[in-house]
């Protein structure tokens, strides 16, 4: 049995997806990096604002609010970036290749159509 957080995963699922434990470890690391960046960011911004208190005097509650909001945005971006790397790792482990983010099937074709388009009035469009 493999543990994913507090739950145990059945061996049949682990055999079907051999990279599951690696992916779970990567996700756990990503969330811990996000949590750490929130704590360190909040503390560093709070102390930086305390040092600048003489130039920008405002109450302690605003110091905390600015520190927490800025650190939340920063930790979200760190967690999202790391989670995207884990997603690429999962695709690599499952399919054996990295996803190609540059190619899109929805984009316009660079080749010209074989026959020209005709309007409902019979005019040929180039």
C-alpha positions as CSV (number, residue, x, y, z in Angstrom):
1,X,0.0,0.0,0.0
2,X,1.1,3.5,-0.8
3,X,0.1,6.4,1.4
4,X,-1.1,9.6,-0.2
5,X,-1.5,12.1,2.6
6,X,-3.7,10.4,5.2
7,X,-5.3,7.9,2.8
8,X,-3.9,4.6,1.6
9,X,-4.1,3.8,-2.1
10,X,-4.9,0.2,-3.3
11,X,-2.0,-1.7,-4.8
12,X,-4.0,-2.3,-8.0
13,X,-4.1,1.5,-8.6
14,X,-0.4,1.8,-7.8
15,X,0.4,-0.9,-10.4
16,X,-1.8,0.9,-13.0
17,X,-0.1,4.2,-12.3
18,X,3.5,3.5,-11.3
19,X,4.4,7.3,-11.0
20,X,1.7,8.0,-8.4
21,X,3.9,8.1,-5.4
22,X,6.4,10.4,-7.2
23,X,3.6,12.7,-8.3
24,X,2.2,12.8,-4.7
25,X,5.6,13.6,-3.3
26,X,6.0,16.4,-5.9
27,X,2.6,17.9,-5.0
28,X,3.4,17.7,-1.3
29,X,6.7,19.5,-1.9
30,X,4.8,22.2,-4.0
31,X,2.3,22.8,-1.3
32,X,5.1,23.0,1.4
33,X,7.0,25.5,-0.8
34,X,3.8,27.6,-1.1
35,X,3.3,27.5,2.7
36,X,6.9,28.4,3.4
37,X,6.9,31.3,0.9
38,X,3.8,32.6,2.6
39,X,5.3,32.5,6.1
40,X,8.7,33.9,5.0
41,X,7.1,36.5,2.8
42,X,4.8,37.7,5.5
43,X,7.5,38.0,8.1
44,X,10.0,39.7,5.7
45,X,7.4,42.3,4.5
46,X,6.2,43.0,8.0
47,X,9.8,43.7,9.2
48,X,10.5,45.7,6.1
49,X,7.5,47.9,6.8
50,X,8.5,48.2,10.5
51,X,11.9,49.5,9.3
52,X,10.1,52.1,7.1
53,X,7.6,53.1,9.8
54,X,9.2,56.5,10.2
55,X,8.8,57.4,6.6
56,X,5.4,55.8,6.0
57,X,3.5,56.0,9.3
58,X,0.4,53.9,9.3
59,X,-1.2,51.6,11.9
60,X,-0.1,48.1,12.7
61,X,-3.3,46.5,11.3
62,X,-2.4,47.9,7.8
63,X,1.1,46.6,8.2
64,X,-0.3,43.1,8.8
65,X,-2.9,43.5,6.0
66,X,-0.4,44.5,3.4
67,X,2.1,41.8,4.4
68,X,-0.5,39.1,4.4
69,X,-2.1,40.1,1.1
70,X,1.2,40.4,-0.7
71,X,2.4,37.1,0.7
72,X,-0.8,35.4,-0.3
73,X,-0.3,36.5,-3.9
74,X,3.3,35.4,-3.9
75,X,2.6,32.0,-2.3
76,X,-0.2,31.4,-4.8
77,X,2.1,32.0,-7.7
78,X,4.9,29.8,-6.2
79,X,2.4,27.0,-5.5
80,X,0.9,27.3,-9.0
81,X,4.3,27.2,-10.7
82,X,5.4,24.2,-8.7
83,X,2.1,22.4,-9.4
84,X,2.5,23.0,-13.1
85,X,5.9,21.3,-12.9
86,X,4.3,18.4,-11.1
87,X,1.6,18.1,-13.7
88,X,4.3,17.9,-16.4
89,X,6.0,15.3,-14.3
90,X,2.8,13.2,-14.1
91,X,2.3,13.4,-17.9
92,X,5.9,12.4,-18.4
93,X,5.6,9.4,-16.0
94,X,2.3,8.3,-17.5
95,X,3.0,8.8,-21.2
96,X,6.8,8.8,-21.4
97,X,7.0,12.3,-23.0
98,X,6.5,15.9,-22.0
99,X,3.4,17.7,-23.2
100,X,4.0,20.2,-26.1
101,X,2.6,23.5,-25.0
102,X,3.5,25.2,-28.2
103,X,1.3,23.2,-30.5
104,X,-2.4,23.8,-30.6
105,X,-5.0,22.1,-32.7
106,X,-7.3,25.1,-32.5
107,X,-5.0,27.5,-34.2
108,X,-5.5,28.7,-37.8
109,X,-4.0,26.6,-40.6
110,X,-1.1,28.1,-42.5
111,X,-2.0,26.3,-45.7
112,X,-4.5,27.8,-48.2
113,X,-7.6,25.9,-48.9
114,X,-7.8,24.0,-52.2
115,X,-11.0,25.6,-53.5
116,X,-11.9,29.3,-53.0
117,X,-14.8,30.3,-50.8
118,X,-18.0,31.4,-52.5
119,X,-20.5,33.8,-50.9
120,X,-24.3,33.2,-51.0
121,X,-24.4,35.7,-53.9
122,X,-22.0,33.7,-56.0
123,X,-19.0,36.0,-55.6
124,X,-15.6,34.3,-55.1
125,X,-13.6,35.3,-52.0
126,X,-9.8,35.3,-52.1
